């Protein structure tokens, strides 16, 4: 059996970040491949009528406390970003663009963006900050930002987001093991079981 986990994500989701810190090891232990599936969470929310937990003050406060618990359990750093929410359109196009043109560099890009937002709490709404993050990670900012304006890249992100919606995705992260869907970084135990 060829086992794989599809991981639909958006950099602006702290739950996506937490899942990202765990999925490579989960997949490695299960002998499964991990397929990174960038999507635009704002587009998913718009299509499904869902919204960020942060839009409801009491729920947002609880959710971030819960994320802190999971970060401690996973042994990873999670900082609340004072610039949240981050407009991730350009960032997600960057992920799609790298998948198309330089797939071997996608993980380095994801590491840099996730760390900038959820470890270093940087303001990635600021193009200058994005450029400095990319440069520090070994990317040529102008070239990568130009890639995000490519019509094929834009279309692919729209198509990926629509595919997610069509498959029942309403939030991030969402993982698929075959036809089984698991929403949220707190469902990783079920992902492990599905891979067994």
C-alpha positions as CSV (number, residue, x, y, z in Angstrom):
1,X,0.0,0.0,0.0
2,X,1.3,3.4,-1.0
3,X,0.5,5.6,2.1
4,X,0.5,9.3,1.9
5,X,-0.8,12.3,3.9
6,X,-2.1,15.4,2.0
7,X,-1.7,18.4,4.2
8,X,-3.8,21.4,3.1
9,X,-2.5,24.5,4.8
10,X,-2.2,28.3,5.0
11,X,0.7,30.1,6.7
12,X,-1.7,32.4,8.5
13,X,-3.0,29.5,10.6
14,X,-1.2,28.7,13.9
15,X,-2.8,25.3,13.8
16,X,-1.3,24.7,10.4
17,X,2.1,25.7,11.8
18,X,1.7,23.3,14.7
19,X,0.7,20.4,12.4
20,X,3.7,21.2,10.2
21,X,6.1,20.7,13.1
22,X,4.8,17.2,13.6
23,X,3.8,15.7,10.2
24,X,7.2,15.0,8.7
25,X,8.1,12.7,11.6
26,X,4.7,11.1,11.7
27,X,5.0,10.3,8.0
28,X,8.6,9.1,8.3
29,X,7.7,6.7,11.1
30,X,4.8,5.3,9.1
31,X,6.8,5.1,5.8
32,X,4.3,7.5,4.3
33,X,4.9,10.4,1.9
34,X,3.8,13.9,2.9
35,X,2.1,16.0,0.2
36,X,2.1,19.7,0.8
37,X,-1.1,21.3,-0.5
38,X,-1.0,25.1,-0.3
39,X,-4.5,26.8,-0.3
40,X,-5.9,30.2,0.5
41,X,-7.7,29.9,3.8
42,X,-9.6,33.2,3.3
43,X,-11.0,31.7,0.1
44,X,-12.1,28.6,2.0
45,X,-13.7,30.7,4.7
46,X,-15.6,32.8,2.1
47,X,-16.9,29.7,0.3
48,X,-17.9,27.8,3.4
49,X,-19.2,30.5,5.7
50,X,-16.5,29.6,8.3
51,X,-14.4,32.2,10.1
52,X,-11.3,32.3,12.2
53,X,-11.8,31.4,15.9
54,X,-10.1,34.7,16.7
55,X,-13.2,36.5,15.3
56,X,-15.1,35.4,18.5
57,X,-13.2,36.9,21.4
58,X,-13.9,34.2,24.0
59,X,-13.2,31.4,21.5
60,X,-10.1,33.1,20.2
61,X,-8.7,33.4,23.8
62,X,-9.4,29.8,24.5
63,X,-8.0,28.6,21.1
64,X,-4.7,30.4,21.6
65,X,-4.4,28.9,25.1
66,X,-5.0,25.5,23.6
67,X,-2.4,26.1,20.9
68,X,0.1,27.0,23.7
69,X,-0.7,23.7,25.4
70,X,0.0,21.8,22.1
71,X,3.2,23.7,21.5
72,X,4.5,22.7,24.9
73,X,3.5,19.1,24.2
74,X,5.3,19.1,20.9
75,X,8.3,20.9,22.3
76,X,8.1,23.7,19.8
77,X,8.0,27.5,20.0
78,X,4.7,29.3,19.3
79,X,4.5,33.1,19.7
80,X,1.2,35.0,19.3
81,X,1.8,37.3,16.4
82,X,0.7,40.8,17.3
83,X,0.2,41.5,13.5
84,X,-2.4,38.7,13.2
85,X,-4.2,38.3,10.9
86,X,-1.5,38.1,8.2
87,X,-2.7,38.5,4.6
88,X,-1.1,35.4,3.1
89,X,-2.1,35.7,-0.5
90,X,1.4,36.5,-1.8
91,X,2.9,34.0,0.6
92,X,0.7,31.1,-0.5
93,X,1.4,32.0,-4.2
94,X,5.1,31.8,-3.3
95,X,4.5,28.2,-2.0
96,X,2.6,27.2,-5.2
97,X,5.2,28.9,-7.4
98,X,8.0,27.0,-5.7
99,X,6.1,23.7,-6.0
100,X,5.9,24.4,-9.8
101,X,9.4,25.7,-10.4
102,X,11.7,24.6,-7.6
103,X,10.0,21.9,-5.5
104,X,13.2,21.0,-3.8
105,X,13.2,24.5,-2.1
106,X,9.6,24.4,-0.9
107,X,10.5,23.1,2.6
108,X,13.1,25.8,3.1
109,X,10.5,28.4,2.1
110,X,7.9,26.9,4.5
111,X,10.4,26.8,7.3
112,X,11.2,30.4,6.8
113,X,7.7,31.7,6.5
114,X,6.2,29.7,9.4
115,X,9.1,30.7,11.6
116,X,8.8,34.3,10.7
117,X,5.1,34.4,11.6
118,X,4.8,31.9,14.5
119,X,8.3,31.8,16.1
120,X,9.6,35.3,15.5
121,X,6.2,37.1,15.4
122,X,7.2,39.2,12.4
123,X,4.9,41.4,10.5
124,X,4.6,39.7,7.1
125,X,1.9,42.1,6.1
126,X,4.9,44.4,5.4
127,X,6.6,43.6,2.0
128,X,9.9,44.9,3.3
129,X,9.8,42.4,6.1
130,X,8.9,39.6,3.7
131,X,11.9,40.5,1.5
132,X,14.3,40.4,4.5
133,X,12.9,37.0,5.6
134,X,13.3,35.6,2.1
135,X,16.8,36.9,1.8
136,X,17.9,35.5,5.2
137,X,16.5,32.1,4.0
138,X,18.7,32.2,0.9
139,X,16.0,33.3,-1.6
140,X,16.2,36.1,-4.1
141,X,13.2,38.2,-2.9
142,X,12.6,40.0,-6.2
143,X,12.6,36.8,-8.3
144,X,10.3,35.0,-5.8
145,X,7.9,37.9,-5.5
146,X,7.9,38.2,-9.4
147,X,6.9,34.5,-9.4
148,X,3.9,35.2,-7.2
149,X,2.6,37.5,-10.0
150,X,2.8,34.8,-12.7
151,X,-0.7,34.1,-14.1
152,X,-0.2,30.3,-13.9
153,X,0.8,30.5,-10.3
154,X,-2.3,32.6,-9.5
155,X,-4.5,30.2,-11.3
156,X,-3.0,27.2,-9.6
157,X,-3.6,28.6,-6.1
158,X,-7.2,29.3,-7.1
159,X,-7.6,25.8,-8.4
160,X,-5.9,24.3,-5.3
161,X,-8.3,26.3,-3.0
162,X,-11.3,25.2,-5.1
163,X,-10.2,21.6,-4.9
164,X,-9.9,21.8,-1.1
165,X,-13.5,23.3,-1.0
166,X,-14.8,20.6,-3.3
167,X,-13.3,17.9,-1.1
168,X,-15.0,19.3,2.0
169,X,-12.3,21.4,3.5
170,X,-13.5,24.3,5.7
171,X,-10.4,25.1,7.8
172,X,-6.7,24.6,8.2
173,X,-4.9,22.5,8.5
174,X,-6.8,19.7,6.9
175,X,-5.2,16.3,6.3
176,X,-6.3,13.5,4.0
177,X,-5.2,9.9,4.3
178,X,-6.9,8.4,1.3
179,X,-10.5,9.5,1.5
180,X,-10.4,10.1,5.3
181,X,-10.4,13.8,6.2
182,X,-9.0,15.1,9.5
183,X,-9.3,18.8,10.4
184,X,-7.1,20.5,12.9
185,X,-3.6,19.9,14.4
186,X,-5.4,18.2,17.4
187,X,-6.4,15.3,15.1
188,X,-2.9,14.1,14.4
189,X,-3.4,11.0,16.5
190,X,-6.2,10.0,14.1
191,X,-3.8,10.6,11.1
192,X,-1.3,8.2,12.8
193,X,-4.0,5.6,13.2
194,X,-5.1,5.9,9.6
195,X,-1.6,5.3,8.4
196,X,-1.2,2.1,10.4
